Amino acid sequence: MNAYAFPISPFKHFTHQIPNSVSLVRFNPFKVYSNKNQVSFDESAYEAERLRLDAKARESMAIEAAENDEDDPKAWKWVIRKRIWDLMEARNIAQFPRPVHHRIPNFVGAPAAAVKLSRLEVFLKANCVKVNPDTPQKQVRFLTLNGGKKLLTPQPRLRTGFFSVLESHTLNPSTMNEACTSVGVAKYGRPIGLDEKIKVDLIIVGSVAVDPKTGARLGKGEGFAELEYGMLRYMGAIDDSTPIVTSIHDEQLVDDIPVEKLLIHDVPVDIICTPTQVIFTNTSIPKPQGIYWDKLSPEKLGQIKILRQLKAKIERETGQILPTGPSEKLPPTSQRRKKR
């Protein structure tokens, strides 16, 4: 196994008694077991743990948003995010999971936006598409696989590893839809590491708000889209010419994201797909060139194992200690209403 492939989760393991005098194994709900002496993938355990960790993360984001200091250079982002989240809930254009606060919001018309995206020339020509793991982009993931393309999707919050690759030829009609969910990625995906030789032709990101005139984008505030982008740049899988597309509701289009206040690692978008239109932003905002270690807090680094591994690898190879960014209070997570 290479040094960067993490099929085994760092989270809680479960002990399961195996019959026939076989010793106890530590069962991991995030791993698929194929050995006949071992238990199979536990979907319910995986999903329960994922939801628990998501809730914890969204709680942190809520606290950070509530405590934002006016002097915080990122405070203005939370103002826009809250406005969009509130609007989507008030106008009932939000979809399950709700409330959408502290999430990449699912929205009414997400499948229609996905269809528009699938008709883009950059999508039709792409062989490998990286798609975020959030709910509103589930149909994009399905159309990627259904179109015979290779799907690259990150582990949620990079907590159990890095990326997983799914290929349509390994799936059948009954498993393809499941493969577009987080459980399905864990079951059918192949975990890869930072040394994987892969070329990504198109990047799909989720968004909370996007300015159609500049391509400036706001995510939910955790910075994972930027970290994923930076790591793909490190791998040589993408470059400045790799198109970045987002799918959002028309009400998520804004005109008040100040480009001059964006940070060096913020990822702009080239194309926006909504249920009603396709917008080419012709963005002039520079794309990040990699991971900016001097902006990465010790808390975020401590949260993501693959980043710590990458930092250690670079320091080992260069013989130099990489800088670390200022300390931060990590964002939290959201509350999930039961589906009706």
Steps between C-alpha positions, in 0.01 A plus 500: 500500500639843415565752772204718413217253451280485807224241459498465880323775690659667803163493667340262745540129428251239594589155639317206350528133599579273207399136537707189431771584751613807312639775721321830548532754222461873539215586266516835329168630362688710243670203336373233263617151596530228241666221700245227576623489861416865550171682532359696209458875462263636763298769322300609804811539715674697225204732449441552873864594555503728197188684616639533852823654376317725253276628779804570716668692218194710422458583869852641496423712193191640669706601802766662283238692302327620817826611661648666195698809585443799275878522471514145364597527130255218423202646691343643183479149354281382787263793443442392139475131588239563769297720266489227234424220746222706660356591160494140377318384810256797497410449133488123540742439216716293732485122481588221744722497701362803682556749637761585239703722733869403513461270201549512127124549466287253313247685289183463297603437141839343576438215248411754230821692569690170479350427157610841373847430636510161326439667164801729530773438248760479778296224666436304178873502417619413851626151582552559874278733702557602861167564675441614859315253727208728594131419447417761229771353276383138536339509154823639353686201644240265350518663156880478516493125560204442269695677225782248531738745665733452793368666816741642753336599826652601835432323824260722701713767671804289400451327834546139390764556238537697181310426178321197366475405134188336360473359148177412327626167365530371856135582571164374379168688472397396850822618665573814296246716684628381838857571389406870485443510879761515775423141599528388138835674456629311804368171361590526133771765477874440482690721747798680348792689646698809409742299287222377268564587135169645388384779269183683597326667205224683685430612858148534641461687829201577718440859607300713739527818292662596169542831318420436131694807384831411666484127575566571869366214712418434864475148638364403840806627682713194573749544215494144370443595136816710521702224669382241248590735215841569650578131540395426142737774388778341704428166329520659156145380432375848407633838390370851434319382187288239683142635497317546832120477489237542771130415509277725712152648520443832326438659841860417597629746240630813674672824405670597826803274535794744513770349281767710671420327832536147368792298632776351287363146546135584412388304194306690230261338252501514122143382437178513703208268432161577653162337427429777247832612350867443431738788576859528378669731748824561306656541841826686531552391862826301520463132588696368798838349412506240777472483876595818682651357815544844658120538490425154640429504873638237740139409581408428138824310449427292808156419365613352167739207498576515128624859540729405787638217287558736207670760719732236649580367152590843362710587805679165475573546129608864522667494839312818588225565755185633339333804656176475696214749494342680794284313747126496433175378650382231263149537362221264605195334360127501451185355637318248285123493490341160454394430142126505462 
